[in-house]
Structure formats: structure tokens, C-alpha cells
């Protein structure tokens, strides 16, 4: 009888520990994602033209990019917090990612991957967008399927992303400031500046 009570007590302690861990997990995720929202907007739906929309991206894509920032494999332009208690304070993504452990990055990625991708409302050139559509189908569709609208490619969704941010991303790919797959590099090398501008207008045309 005594052994039975001890087992029940131990089981109860274990369950309480799991409960407290899950509470802490939820609290940590909430705190971290709220900090992300100070720049990327609520649920990752950025309203800042130079800050990417991240809500709805795949978990693996987000983890890979946070890891690249943490390892300083991506350039980290200086920016500033757009809202919250630290509004106006200078920072960059390398500094932010450095503070995150592997499990933190995974938790953050899981959270944002479950959010809706809210496309940016922005102007675009219809004629360039038509040209960009043809270029996308020729060079990009294989990895960014359905016009770049699918997250499960784990390649990011350019469709509906902020055009100024996309321009920055293309520049980083071209200058080697951002990691790029060999097959993508080969295709990028075939694109002119005008081609890239057309692609950006095509992606900006998604509402």
C-alpha cells in the first residue's frame, strides 16, 4: 500500500513538472514572438515595406534563415524596432538570432508557420508583372510553385511579399551576402536587372 502511494506521489510530481514546463514553454514563446511583432507585425503580417512578412512561411524556411543570421551567413543591415518599449532602438537580425537557442528558433518558427500569410497591399506595373510571370514560370516555378504562393516548398513565398524587401533580397543573392543554392545561382546569373524588376512586379501583383 505504501509503495502504491509513493508511485502515485511520484507520478503526480512528474505530471506537475510537465505542466509547469508547458506553461514556461508557452510563456517563452509568447514573449519571443511578441518581440518579433515589434518589427514584423502582429502574427508576422508586416506593414513595413522594408521588413518581410513572415507569418505563414514554412517552419523549416524560418529555422534555416534564423540559423543563417545566428551564424552570420546572411548580411544583417542595421534597422530599428518599429513599435513596443524599444521603439527606435537600433538592432539587426544577427544580434537578435544570437540570443536564440536552437529550441527557441524552432518554437518561434512553429508559431509563425501556423499564422496566415497576409499579402502586402502595394502598387505594381501591370506590364512588368506580365513579363515577370513569364520569367517566373521559366526560372522560378520549380522551387517556388504556384507562382510563389506555396509555403511547403520550404523556399519562401515571394508572391505578395513587400517589393522593397524583395529588391534587397535579390541584391543580397547577387552580391553573395545571402546563402544561395547552386541551382538558384545558375538561374540568377541569367537574369538581367530588368528581368529582376519584372519578377518583383509580378510578385507585388498578388493581393
Secondary structure by P-SEA (a helix, b strand, c coil): caaaaaaaaaaaaaaaaaaaaaaaaaaaaaaaaaaaacccccccccccccccccccccaaaaaaaaaaaaacccccccccccccccccccccaaaaaaaccaaaaaaaaaaaaacccccccccccaaaaaaaaaaaaaccccccccccccccccccccccccaaaaaaaaaaaaaccccccaaaaaaaaaccaaaaaaaaaaaaccc
